[in-house]
Amino acid sequence: MKTRVNWIIDGSLEIEAETASDAEQIVADKLQHFIQSHPELTNDLGATAIQGQAIDENGDPLARSDLN
């Protein structure tokens, strides 16, 4: 029997950067490197997207205009 399984990986970290936009880019670069180093994420586990957004001290997403 074939069964489709949807999965989500959720994470959060604090990172030093000049701007929120820079922080997002640093994390995006690290994740991209990890994905490229582990092709089984896309080949075997079917990962199709990873996304993130900078958040404020209350955990609310920063508006795009607040990133610079």
N, C-alpha and C positions, 0 to 999 in steps of 0.2 A: 504494500500500500504506500503510495506517495502522499506525503503530507507536507504542506508548506508551513514553514516556521518563520515568523517575523521576529526580529530581535533588535534591541536597542542597547547601545553602550552609552552611558551617561557619565560625565566627569566634570571636574572643576579644579582649577589650580590658581594660585596667585603667582604673578610673574612681574619682575622689574622691567619697566620699559618707559621710554620718554612720553609716549601717548598711548591711549587705549588702542588706537589703530595699529601702532607698532606691536603692542602685546598680542593682538589678534594675529598679526602676521608671523610673529615668532612661533606661536603655538601652531599655526597652520603649517609652517615649514617643518616643525618637528613631527607633526602627524603625517605629513606627506612623506617624509623620510622613513618613518616607521612603516607606512603602508607599502612603500616601494621595497622595503627590506623583508616584508612578510607577504608575498603574493598570495598565500593561502587565504588571506582575508577576503580577497576578491574572487579568486579561483574556486576555493572550496566552500567558503562561508557566504559568498554572495553579497559582500558589502558593496553598496552602490553609492553611498554618500556619507560624508562626515561634515558637520558644520558646527560653528561656534560663534559666540558673540560676547563682547565685553559686557560686564555687568557692574552696577554700582555697589556701594557698601551694603545696600539692603537686598541685593540679589536681583534687582530689576535691570532688564536690558537697557543699555545706553542707546539713545537715539543715534542714528548715523551722524547727525550734525554735532554730537557731543564727543565724537571720537578723536578730533584733532585739537 
